Amino acid sequence: MNVREEVVDVLRGIGFDAGELEDGRHLSRDLDIDSTELVEIVVALEQHFGIDIDAEAEGGFTTFGDLVDCVTRLLPAAAGRG
């Protein structure tokens, strides 16, 4: 399973439909994700992947693809801490 598939799997566990999770989908406008839900998503991704996500340092997340890109960037750093 690649990173994108795992992110989709994590979000499915929160209640999202895998069919709506496409890279270009805008989190708030297309997926109706508010700031509270985004925090829930970030925490779930952190727990699943064993990473620390600083949304502010990442410049925030606009699209689903932004989330996938962030996790992909942070995974090598998390592996190096192990």
N, CA, C and O atoms as a CHARMM CRD file, in Angstrom:
* protein
*
  328
    1    1 MET  N      0.85600  -1.17800   0.00000 PROA 1      0.00000
    2    1 MET  CA     0.00000   0.00000   0.00000 PROA 1      0.00000
    3    1 MET  C      0.90300   1.24200   0.00000 PROA 1      0.00000
    4    1 MET  O      1.83600   1.33800   0.79600 PROA 1      0.00000
    5    2 ASN  N      0.61500   2.18600  -0.89700 PROA 2      0.00000
    6    2 ASN  CA     1.43300   3.39500  -0.93400 PROA 2      0.00000
    7    2 ASN  C      0.88300   4.43700   0.05000 PROA 2      0.00000
    8    2 ASN  O     -0.16900   4.23800   0.65600 PROA 2      0.00000
    9    3 VAL  N      1.60800   5.54200   0.19600 PROA 3      0.00000
   10    3 VAL  CA     1.25200   6.57000   1.17700 PROA 3      0.00000
   11    3 VAL  C     -0.15400   7.11300   0.90800 PROA 3      0.00000
   12    3 VAL  O     -0.95400   7.25300   1.83300 PROA 3      0.00000
   13    4 ARG  N     -0.45200   7.41600  -0.35300 PROA 4      0.00000
   14    4 ARG  CA    -1.76800   7.96700  -0.68800 PROA 4      0.00000
   15    4 ARG  C     -2.88200   7.00500  -0.27500 PROA 4      0.00000
   16    4 ARG  O     -3.88900   7.42300   0.29600 PROA 4      0.00000
   17    5 GLU  N     -2.69800   5.72400  -0.56400 PROA 5      0.00000
   18    5 GLU  CA    -3.71300   4.72400  -0.20200 PROA 5      0.00000
   19    5 GLU  C     -3.88400   4.64600   1.31100 PROA 5      0.00000
   20    5 GLU  O     -4.99700   4.47800   1.80800 PROA 5      0.00000
   21    6 GLU  N     -2.78300   4.76700   2.03800 PROA 6      0.00000
   22    6 GLU  CA    -2.86800   4.73600   3.50100 PROA 6      0.00000
   23    6 GLU  C     -3.57800   5.96900   4.04400 PROA 6      0.00000
   24    6 GLU  O     -4.36300   5.86400   4.98600 PROA 6      0.00000
   25    7 VAL  N     -3.30900   7.15400   3.45200 PROA 7      0.00000
   26    7 VAL  CA    -4.01000   8.36900   3.87200 PROA 7      0.00000
   27    7 VAL  C     -5.50400   8.21300   3.61300 PROA 7      0.00000
   28    7 VAL  O     -6.32100   8.56500   4.46300 PROA 7      0.00000
   29    8 VAL  N     -5.86500   7.68800   2.44100 PROA 8      0.00000
   30    8 VAL  CA    -7.27800   7.43700   2.13300 PROA 8      0.00000
   31    8 VAL  C     -7.87000   6.49400   3.16900 PROA 8      0.00000
   32    8 VAL  O     -8.98000   6.72300   3.65000 PROA 8      0.00000
   33    9 ASP  N     -7.15100   5.44600   3.51500 PROA 9      0.00000
   34    9 ASP  CA    -7.62900   4.47100   4.49100 PROA 9      0.00000
   35    9 ASP  C     -7.86900   5.12500   5.85700 PROA 9      0.00000
   36    9 ASP  O     -8.87400   4.84500   6.50900 PROA 9      0.00000
   37   10 VAL  N     -6.95700   5.98600   6.28400 PROA 10     0.00000
   38   10 VAL  CA    -7.10500   6.69300   7.55800 PROA 10     0.00000
   39   10 VAL  C     -8.35800   7.57300   7.52300 PROA 10     0.00000
   40   10 VAL  O     -9.14000   7.58500   8.47400 PROA 10     0.00000
   41   11 LEU  N     -8.54300   8.30100   6.43500 PROA 11     0.00000
   42   11 LEU  CA    -9.70900   9.19100   6.32800 PROA 11     0.00000
   43   11 LEU  C    -11.01000   8.40600   6.20200 PROA 11     0.00000
   44   11 LEU  O    -12.05500   8.86000   6.66800 PROA 11     0.00000
   45   12 ARG  N    -10.95500   7.24600   5.58300 PROA 12     0.00000
   46   12 ARG  CA   -12.14300   6.38900   5.54800 PROA 12     0.00000
   47   12 ARG  C    -12.53000   5.98100   6.96200 PROA 12     0.00000
   48   12 ARG  O    -13.71500   5.88500   7.28200 PROA 12     0.00000
   49   13 GLY  N    -11.53500   5.74300   7.80500 PROA 13     0.00000
   50   13 GLY  CA   -11.79000   5.38200   9.19300 PROA 13     0.00000
   51   13 GLY  C    -12.46600   6.49500   9.97600 PROA 13     0.00000
   52   13 GLY  O    -13.14200   6.24100  10.97200 PROA 13     0.00000
   53   14 ILE  N    -12.28100   7.73200   9.52100 PROA 14     0.00000
   54   14 ILE  CA   -12.91100   8.88200  10.16900 PROA 14     0.00000
   55   14 ILE  C    -14.32800   9.09800   9.62800 PROA 14     0.00000
   56   14 ILE  O    -15.14400   9.77400  10.25500 PROA 14     0.00000
   57   15 GLY  N    -14.60900   8.51500   8.45800 PROA 15     0.00000
   58   15 GLY  CA   -15.95900   8.62500   7.91400 PROA 15     0.00000
   59   15 GLY  C    -16.06000   9.20100   6.51700 PROA 15     0.00000
   60   15 GLY  O    -17.16200   9.47000   6.04000 PROA 15     0.00000
   61   16 PHE  N    -14.91500   9.39700   5.84400 PROA 16     0.00000
   62   16 PHE  CA   -14.95000   9.92100   4.48400 PROA 16     0.00000
   63   16 PHE  C    -15.09400   8.78500   3.48900 PROA 16     0.00000
   64   16 PHE  O    -14.65900   7.66300   3.74600 PROA 16     0.00000
   65   17 ASP  N    -15.70400   9.08200   2.35600 PROA 17     0.00000
   66   17 ASP  CA   -15.86700   8.12900   1.26200 PROA 17     0.00000
   67   17 ASP  C    -14.60500   8.17600   0.40900 PROA 17     0.00000
   68   17 ASP  O    -14.18300   9.25100  -0.01500 PROA 17     0.00000
   69   18 ALA  N    -14.00400   7.02500   0.15800 PROA 18     0.00000
   70   18 ALA  CA   -12.76200   6.97300  -0.61900 PROA 18     0.00000
   71   18 ALA  C    -12.92500   7.61700  -1.99100 PROA 18     0.00000
   72   18 ALA  O    -11.96800   8.18100  -2.52100 PROA 18     0.00000
   73   19 GLY  N    -14.10800   7.54300  -2.57000 PROA 19     0.00000
   74   19 GLY  CA   -14.34400   8.10500  -3.89100 PROA 19     0.00000
   75   19 GLY  C    -14.23900   9.61500  -3.95500 PROA 19     0.00000
   76   19 GLY  O    -13.99900  10.17600  -5.02400 PROA 19     0.00000
   77   20 GLU  N    -14.41700  10.27800  -2.82300 PROA 20     0.00000
   78   20 GLU  CA   -14.34100  11.73700  -2.81700 PROA 20     0.00000
   79   20 GLU  C    -12.94100  12.25300  -2.50300 PROA 20     0.00000
   80   20 GLU  O    -12.70000  13.45900  -2.55400 PROA 20     0.00000
   81   21 LEU  N    -12.02500  11.36100  -2.18300 PROA 21     0.00000
   82   21 LEU  CA   -10.67700  11.76000  -1.77500 PROA 21     0.00000
   83   21 LEU  C     -9.72100  11.72700  -2.96200 PROA 21     0.00000
   84   21 LEU  O     -8.97200  10.77100  -3.16000 PROA 21     0.00000
   85   22 GLU  N     -9.77300  12.80400  -3.74300 PROA 22     0.00000
   86   22 GLU  CA    -8.89900  12.96200  -4.90000 PROA 22     0.00000
   87   22 GLU  C     -7.94700  14.11900  -4.62500 PROA 22     0.00000
   88   22 GLU  O     -8.30400  15.07300  -3.93300 PROA 22     0.00000
   89   23 ASP  N     -6.73700  14.03400  -5.16700 PROA 23     0.00000
   90   23 ASP  CA    -5.68600  14.99100  -4.84500 PROA 23     0.00000
   91   23 ASP  C     -6.09200  16.45000  -5.00800 PROA 23     0.00000
   92   23 ASP  O     -5.70600  17.27400  -4.18000 PROA 23     0.00000
   93   24 GLY  N     -6.84300  16.79900  -6.02300 PROA 24     0.00000
   94   24 GLY  CA    -7.20600  18.18600  -6.27300 PROA 24     0.00000
   95   24 GLY  C     -8.41600  18.68700  -5.50400 PROA 24     0.00000
   96   24 GLY  O     -8.78400  19.85500  -5.62600 PROA 24     0.00000
   97   25 ARG  N     -9.03800  17.82500  -4.71600 PROA 25     0.00000
   98   25 ARG  CA   -10.24700  18.22100  -3.99200 PROA 25     0.00000
   99   25 ARG  C     -9.90400  19.18900  -2.87100 PROA 25     0.00000
  100   25 ARG  O     -9.04300  18.90500  -2.03800 PROA 25     0.00000
  101   26 HSD  N    -10.57300  20.32300  -2.85300 PROA 26     0.00000
  102   26 HSD  CA   -10.37400  21.36400  -1.84900 PROA 26     0.00000
  103   26 HSD  C    -10.99400  20.89000  -0.53300 PROA 26     0.00000
  104   26 HSD  O    -12.14800  20.46400  -0.50100 PROA 26     0.00000
  105   27 LEU  N    -10.22300  20.96700   0.54500 PROA 27     0.00000
  106   27 LEU  CA   -10.68800  20.42100   1.82200 PROA 27     0.00000
  107   27 LEU  C    -11.96600  21.07900   2.31800 PROA 27     0.00000
  108   27 LEU  O    -12.91600  20.38500   2.68200 PROA 27     0.00000
  109   28 SER  N    -12.00500  22.39200   2.33700 PROA 28     0.00000
  110   28 SER  CA   -13.20100  23.05100   2.89100 PROA 28     0.00000
  111   28 SER  C    -14.31900  23.16200   1.85800 PROA 28     0.00000
  112   28 SER  O    -15.47800  22.88900   2.17100 PROA 28     0.00000
  113   29 ARG  N    -13.99100  23.55200   0.65800 PROA 29     0.00000
  114   29 ARG  CA   -15.03000  23.78800  -0.34800 PROA 29     0.00000
  115   29 ARG  C    -15.61900  22.48600  -0.90100 PROA 29     0.00000
  116   29 ARG  O    -16.84000  22.35900  -0.99100 PROA 29     0.00000
  117   30 ASP  N    -14.78300  21.53000  -1.26600 PROA 30     0.00000
  118   30 ASP  CA   -15.26700  20.29400  -1.89900 PROA 30     0.00000
  119   30 ASP  C    -15.61900  19.19800  -0.89700 PROA 30     0.00000
  120   30 ASP  O    -16.56800  18.44100  -1.10200 PROA 30     0.00000
  121   31 LEU  N    -14.84800  19.12000   0.18600 PROA 31     0.00000
  122   31 LEU  CA   -15.05100  18.02900   1.14800 PROA 31     0.00000
  123   31 LEU  C    -15.75600  18.49400   2.42000 PROA 31     0.00000
  124   31 LEU  O    -16.04800  17.68500   3.30000 PROA 31     0.00000
  125   32 ASP  N    -16.03000  19.79300   2.51600 PROA 32     0.00000
  126   32 ASP  CA   -16.75400  20.36600   3.65400 PROA 32     0.00000
  127   32 ASP  C    -16.06900  20.07800   4.99300 PROA 32     0.00000
  128   32 ASP  O    -16.72600  19.78300   5.99100 PROA 32     0.00000
  129   33 ILE  N    -14.73600  20.17000   4.99200 PROA 33     0.00000
  130   33 ILE  CA   -13.94400  19.93500   6.20200 PROA 33     0.00000
  131   33 ILE  C    -13.71200  21.27300   6.89000 PROA 33     0.00000
  132   33 ILE  O    -13.16700  22.20200   6.29300 PROA 33     0.00000
  133   34 ASP  N    -14.13000  21.36500   8.15700 PROA 34     0.00000
  134   34 ASP  CA   -13.88900  22.59000   8.91600 PROA 34     0.00000
  135   34 ASP  C    -12.61800  22.43200   9.74300 PROA 34     0.00000
  136   34 ASP  O    -11.98400  21.37800   9.71100 PROA 34     0.00000
  137   35 SER  N    -12.24500  23.46400  10.47600 PROA 35     0.00000
  138   35 SER  CA   -10.97600  23.44200  11.21200 PROA 35     0.00000
  139   35 SER  C    -10.94100  22.35300  12.27800 PROA 35     0.00000
  140   35 SER  O     -9.89000  21.76500  12.52900 PROA 35     0.00000
  141   36 THR  N    -12.07200  22.08400  12.90100 PROA 36     0.00000
  142   36 THR  CA   -12.12400  21.03300  13.92000 PROA 36     0.00000
  143   36 THR  C    -11.89800  19.66100  13.28300 PROA 36     0.00000
  144   36 THR  O    -11.16200  18.83800  13.82900 PROA 36     0.00000
  145   37 GLU  N    -12.52000  19.41500  12.14600 PROA 37     0.00000
  146   37 GLU  CA   -12.31800  18.14400  11.45000 PROA 37     0.00000
  147   37 GLU  C    -10.89200  18.00700  10.95000 PROA 37     0.00000
  148   37 GLU  O    -10.33800  16.90800  10.94400 PROA 37     0.00000
  149   38 LEU  N    -10.28600  19.12800  10.52500 PROA 38     0.00000
  150   38 LEU  CA    -8.90800  19.07200  10.05800 PROA 38     0.00000
  151   38 LEU  C     -7.97200  18.66700  11.19100 PROA 38     0.00000
  152   38 LEU  O     -7.02600  17.91000  10.97200 PROA 38     0.00000
  153   39 VAL  N     -8.22600  19.16100  12.38800 PROA 39     0.00000
  154   39 VAL  CA    -7.41800  18.75700  13.54800 PROA 39     0.00000
  155   39 VAL  C     -7.57000  17.26000  13.77400 PROA 39     0.00000
  156   39 VAL  O     -6.58400  16.57000  14.03000 PROA 39     0.00000
  157   40 GLU  N     -8.79200  16.75200  13.68100 PROA 40     0.00000
  158   40 GLU  CA    -9.03900  15.31800  13.85000 PROA 40     0.00000
  159   40 GLU  C     -8.28300  14.50700  12.79400 PROA 40     0.00000
  160   40 GLU  O     -7.71500  13.45800  13.10000 PROA 40     0.00000
  161   41 ILE  N     -8.27800  14.99100  11.56600 PROA 41     0.00000
  162   41 ILE  CA    -7.56600  14.31600  10.48000 PROA 41     0.00000
  163   41 ILE  C     -6.06700  14.31500  10.74200 PROA 41     0.00000
  164   41 ILE  O     -5.40900  13.28500  10.59000 PROA 41     0.00000
  165   42 VAL  N     -5.52600  15.46200  11.13400 PROA 42     0.00000
  166   42 VAL  CA    -4.08500  15.57100  11.39500 PROA 42     0.00000
  167   42 VAL  C     -3.67300  14.62600  12.52200 PROA 42     0.00000
  168   42 VAL  O     -2.65400  13.94400  12.41600 PROA 42     0.00000
  169   43 VAL  N     -4.45100  14.58100  13.59000 PROA 43     0.00000
  170   43 VAL  CA    -4.13800  13.68800  14.71700 PROA 43     0.00000
  171   43 VAL  C     -4.18200  12.22700  14.26500 PROA 43     0.00000
  172   43 VAL  O     -3.30600  11.43900  14.62200 PROA 43     0.00000
  173   44 ALA  N     -5.18900  11.86900  13.48700 PROA 44     0.00000
  174   44 ALA  CA    -5.30400  10.48900  13.00000 PROA 44     0.00000
  175   44 ALA  C     -4.10900  10.12600  12.11100 PROA 44     0.00000
  176   44 ALA  O     -3.58100   9.01800  12.20600 PROA 44     0.00000
  177   45 LEU  N     -3.68500  11.05100  11.25300 PROA 45     0.00000
  178   45 LEU  CA    -2.52400  10.79500  10.39300 PROA 45     0.00000
  179   45 LEU  C     -1.24400  10.67800  11.21900 PROA 45     0.00000
  180   45 LEU  O     -0.40700   9.81600  10.95300 PROA 45     0.00000
  181   46 GLU  N     -1.09400  11.54400  12.22000 PROA 46     0.00000
  182   46 GLU  CA     0.08100  11.47700  13.09400 PROA 46     0.00000
  183   46 GLU  C      0.15100  10.12500  13.79400 PROA 46     0.00000
  184   46 GLU  O      1.21500   9.50800  13.85200 PROA 46     0.00000
  185   47 GLN  N     -0.96400   9.67000  14.31900 PROA 47     0.00000
  186   47 GLN  CA    -0.98900   8.39500  15.03300 PROA 47     0.00000
  187   47 GLN  C     -0.72700   7.21900  14.09800 PROA 47     0.00000
  188   47 GLN  O      0.02100   6.30200  14.43800 PROA 47     0.00000
  189   48 HSD  N     -1.33300   7.24800  12.94400 PROA 48     0.00000
  190   48 HSD  CA    -1.18000   6.14400  11.99800 PROA 48     0.00000
  191   48 HSD  C      0.25300   6.02000  11.48700 PROA 48     0.00000
  192   48 HSD  O      0.81000   4.92300  11.42900 PROA 48     0.00000
  193   49 PHE  N      0.84700   7.16400  11.11400 PROA 49     0.00000
  194   49 PHE  CA     2.16900   7.13700  10.49000 PROA 49     0.00000
  195   49 PHE  C      3.31700   7.34900  11.47300 PROA 49     0.00000
  196   49 PHE  O      4.47800   7.18700  11.09600 PROA 49     0.00000
  197   50 GLY  N      3.02300   7.70900  12.72900 PROA 50     0.00000
  198   50 GLY  CA     4.08400   7.96800  13.69700 PROA 50     0.00000
  199   50 GLY  C      4.88400   9.21400  13.35700 PROA 50     0.00000
  200   50 GLY  O      6.10400   9.24000  13.52200 PROA 50     0.00000
  201   51 ILE  N      4.19200  10.25500  12.87900 PROA 51     0.00000
  202   51 ILE  CA     4.84500  11.50700  12.49000 PROA 51     0.00000
  203   51 ILE  C      4.25800  12.65600  13.29900 PROA 51     0.00000
  204   51 ILE  O      3.22100  12.51100  13.94600 PROA 51     0.00000
  205   52 ASP  N      4.93700  13.80200  13.25400 PROA 52     0.00000
  206   52 ASP  CA     4.44100  15.02800  13.87200 PROA 52     0.00000
  207   52 ASP  C      4.18100  16.03300  12.76300 PROA 52     0.00000
  208   52 ASP  O      5.09200  16.41100  12.02700 PROA 52     0.00000
  209   53 ILE  N      2.92900  16.46300  12.64900 PROA 53     0.00000
  210   53 ILE  CA     2.54900  17.42300  11.61200 PROA 53     0.00000
  211   53 ILE  C      2.30900  18.77600  12.25600 PROA 53     0.00000
  212   53 ILE  O      1.46900  18.91400  13.14500 PROA 53     0.00000
  213   54 ASP  N      3.05000  19.76400  11.80200 PROA 54     0.00000
  214   54 ASP  CA     2.83900  21.15000  12.23100 PROA 54     0.00000
  215   54 ASP  C      2.16900  21.86300  11.06400 PROA 54     0.00000
  216   54 ASP  O      2.83800  22.32200  10.13700 PROA 54     0.00000
  217   55 ALA  N      0.84200  21.95100  11.11700 PROA 55     0.00000
  218   55 ALA  CA     0.07400  22.50600   9.99500 PROA 55     0.00000
  219   55 ALA  C      0.49900  23.92900   9.66900 PROA 55     0.00000
  220   55 ALA  O      0.53600  24.31100   8.49900 PROA 55     0.00000
  221   56 GLU  N      0.81800  24.70900  10.67700 PROA 56     0.00000
  222   56 GLU  CA     1.25000  26.08800  10.42600 PROA 56     0.00000
  223   56 GLU  C      2.58600  26.11500   9.69500 PROA 56     0.00000
  224   56 GLU  O      2.76700  26.88300   8.75100 PROA 56     0.00000
  225   57 ALA  N      3.51700  25.28000  10.13000 PROA 57     0.00000
  226   57 ALA  CA     4.82300  25.23200   9.47500 PROA 57     0.00000
  227   57 ALA  C      4.69700  24.70200   8.05200 PROA 57     0.00000
  228   57 ALA  O      5.48100  25.06700   7.17600 PROA 57     0.00000
  229   58 GLU  N      3.72700  23.85800   7.82800 PROA 58     0.00000
  230   58 GLU  CA     3.49800  23.30300   6.50000 PROA 58     0.00000
  231   58 GLU  C      2.79100  24.30400   5.59700 PROA 58     0.00000
  232   58 GLU  O      2.64900  24.05900   4.39900 PROA 58     0.00000
  233   59 GLY  N      2.34900  25.41500   6.14600 PROA 59     0.00000
  234   59 GLY  CA     1.64700  26.41900   5.35600 PROA 59     0.00000
  235   59 GLY  C      0.16500  26.13500   5.23300 PROA 59     0.00000
  236   59 GLY  O     -0.51600  26.71300   4.38600 PROA 59     0.00000
  237   60 GLY  N     -0.33100  25.25600   6.06500 PROA 60     0.00000
  238   60 GLY  CA    -1.74700  24.89200   6.01100 PROA 60     0.00000
  239   60 GLY  C     -2.00200  23.90800   4.88700 PROA 60     0.00000
  240   60 GLY  O     -1.11800  23.61900   4.08100 PROA 60     0.00000
  241   61 PHE  N     -3.19400  23.41200   4.84700 PROA 61     0.00000
  242   61 PHE  CA    -3.57400  22.43000   3.84200 PROA 61     0.00000
  243   61 PHE  C     -4.78900  22.94900   3.09700 PROA 61     0.00000
  244   61 PHE  O     -5.79000  23.32100   3.71000 PROA 61     0.00000
  245   62 THR  N     -4.70500  22.97200   1.78900 PROA 62     0.00000
  246   62 THR  CA    -5.81500  23.43600   0.97100 PROA 62     0.00000
  247   62 THR  C     -6.53200  22.26600   0.31100 PROA 62     0.00000
  248   62 THR  O     -7.76100  22.24000   0.24100 PROA 62     0.00000
  249   63 THR  N     -5.76100  21.30300  -0.17100 PROA 63     0.00000
  250   63 THR  CA    -6.35400  20.17300  -0.88900 PROA 63     0.00000
  251   63 THR  C     -5.98800  18.84700  -0.22100 PROA 63     0.00000
  252   63 THR  O     -5.10000  18.77700   0.62800 PROA 63     0.00000
  253   64 PHE  N     -6.69500  17.81500  -0.62900 PROA 64     0.00000
  254   64 PHE  CA    -6.37400  16.47600  -0.14900 PROA 64     0.00000
  255   64 PHE  C     -4.94000  16.11300  -0.53900 PROA 64     0.00000
  256   64 PHE  O     -4.22100  15.47900   0.23200 PROA 64     0.00000
  257   65 GLY  N     -4.53600  16.52000  -1.73500 PROA 65     0.00000
  258   65 GLY  CA    -3.16800  16.25900  -2.18200 PROA 65     0.00000
  259   65 GLY  C     -2.12500  16.89400  -1.27900 PROA 65     0.00000
  260   65 GLY  O     -1.03700  16.34500  -1.10700 PROA 65     0.00000
  261   66 ASP  N     -2.44900  18.06300  -0.69100 PROA 66     0.00000
  262   66 ASP  CA    -1.53300  18.70400   0.26000 PROA 66     0.00000
  263   66 ASP  C     -1.27700  17.79700   1.46300 PROA 66     0.00000
  264   66 ASP  O     -0.15000  17.69600   1.94800 PROA 66     0.00000
  265   67 LEU  N     -2.33100  17.14400   1.93600 PROA 67     0.00000
  266   67 LEU  CA    -2.17700  16.22000   3.07000 PROA 67     0.00000
  267   67 LEU  C     -1.27000  15.05800   2.70100 PROA 67     0.00000
  268   67 LEU  O     -0.37400  14.69400   3.46300 PROA 67     0.00000
  269   68 VAL  N     -1.50200  14.47700   1.53000 PROA 68     0.00000
  270   68 VAL  CA    -0.68800  13.35000   1.06800 PROA 68     0.00000
  271   68 VAL  C      0.77000  13.77600   0.91400 PROA 68     0.00000
  272   68 VAL  O      1.67800  13.06100   1.33800 PROA 68     0.00000
  273   69 ASP  N      0.99400  14.94600   0.30600 PROA 69     0.00000
  274   69 ASP  CA     2.36200  15.44600   0.11700 PROA 69     0.00000
  275   69 ASP  C      3.06700  15.66000   1.45200 PROA 69     0.00000
  276   69 ASP  O      4.24500  15.33400   1.59500 PROA 69     0.00000
  277   70 CYS  N      2.34900  16.20500   2.42300 PROA 70     0.00000
  278   70 CYS  CA     2.92100  16.45300   3.74300 PROA 70     0.00000
  279   70 CYS  C      3.35600  15.14100   4.39900 PROA 70     0.00000
  280   70 CYS  O      4.47700  15.03600   4.89700 PROA 70     0.00000
  281   71 VAL  N      2.48300  14.16000   4.39900 PROA 71     0.00000
  282   71 VAL  CA     2.80900  12.86000   5.00100 PROA 71     0.00000
  283   71 VAL  C      4.00700  12.24500   4.28100 PROA 71     0.00000
  284   71 VAL  O      4.91500  11.71800   4.92200 PROA 71     0.00000
  285   72 THR  N      4.00900  12.31100   2.97500 PROA 72     0.00000
  286   72 THR  CA     5.10400  11.74400   2.17800 PROA 72     0.00000
  287   72 THR  C      6.43400  12.39700   2.54500 PROA 72     0.00000
  288   72 THR  O      7.45000  11.71300   2.66400 PROA 72     0.00000
  289   73 ARG  N      6.43000  13.73200   2.72500 PROA 73     0.00000
  290   73 ARG  CA     7.66100  14.45800   3.10400 PROA 73     0.00000
  291   73 ARG  C      8.12900  14.09700   4.50900 PROA 73     0.00000
  292   73 ARG  O      9.33100  14.00200   4.76000 PROA 73     0.00000
  293   74 LEU  N      7.18500  13.89700   5.42400 PROA 74     0.00000
  294   74 LEU  CA     7.54900  13.67300   6.82700 PROA 74     0.00000
  295   74 LEU  C      7.94300  12.23000   7.13800 PROA 74     0.00000
  296   74 LEU  O      8.62800  11.98800   8.13100 PROA 74     0.00000
  297   75 LEU  N      7.53700  11.28600   6.33000 PROA 75     0.00000
  298   75 LEU  CA     7.83700   9.88700   6.62600 PROA 75     0.00000
  299   75 LEU  C      9.33400   9.58000   6.71800 PROA 75     0.00000
  300   75 LEU  O      9.73700   8.88100   7.64700 PROA 75     0.00000
  301   76 PRO  N     10.17200  10.06300   5.80700 PROA 76     0.00000
  302   76 PRO  CA    11.60800   9.77600   5.95300 PROA 76     0.00000
  303   76 PRO  C     12.19200  10.32400   7.25500 PROA 76     0.00000
  304   76 PRO  O     13.06400   9.69300   7.85300 PROA 76     0.00000
  305   77 ALA  N     11.72300  11.48500   7.69900 PROA 77     0.00000
  306   77 ALA  CA    12.20200  12.06600   8.95900 PROA 77     0.00000
  307   77 ALA  C     11.78900  11.19600  10.14200 PROA 77     0.00000
  308   77 ALA  O     12.56000  11.01000  11.08300 PROA 77     0.00000
  309   78 ALA  N     10.58100  10.67100  10.09200 PROA 78     0.00000
  310   78 ALA  CA    10.09600   9.81700  11.18200 PROA 78     0.00000
  311   78 ALA  C     10.88800   8.51600  11.23000 PROA 78     0.00000
  312   78 ALA  O     11.17500   8.00700  12.31300 PROA 78     0.00000
  313   79 ALA  N     11.24300   7.97500  10.07300 PROA 79     0.00000
  314   79 ALA  CA    12.01200   6.73100  10.02300 PROA 79     0.00000
  315   79 ALA  C     13.40800   6.95100  10.61500 PROA 79     0.00000
  316   79 ALA  O     13.96900   6.05300  11.24200 PROA 79     0.00000
  317   80 GLY  N     13.95500   8.13300  10.41400 PROA 80     0.00000
  318   80 GLY  CA    15.28700   8.44100  10.92300 PROA 80     0.00000
  319   80 GLY  C     15.34100   8.57000  12.43100 PROA 80     0.00000
  320   80 GLY  O     16.41000   8.44800  13.03000 PROA 80     0.00000
  321   81 ARG  N     14.17500   8.82200  13.05900 PROA 81     0.00000
  322   81 ARG  CA    14.12700   8.95500  14.52400 PROA 81     0.00000
  323   81 ARG  C     14.04000   7.60600  15.21400 PROA 81     0.00000
  324   81 ARG  O     14.36900   7.47000  16.39200 PROA 81     0.00000
  325   82 GLY  N     13.58400   6.59600  14.44800 PROA 82     0.00000
  326   82 GLY  CA    13.31800   5.28900  15.03100 PROA 82     0.00000
  327   82 GLY  C     14.49500   4.70200  15.65000 PROA 82     0.00000
  328   82 GLY  O     14.42400   3.59600  16.18600 PROA 82     0.00000
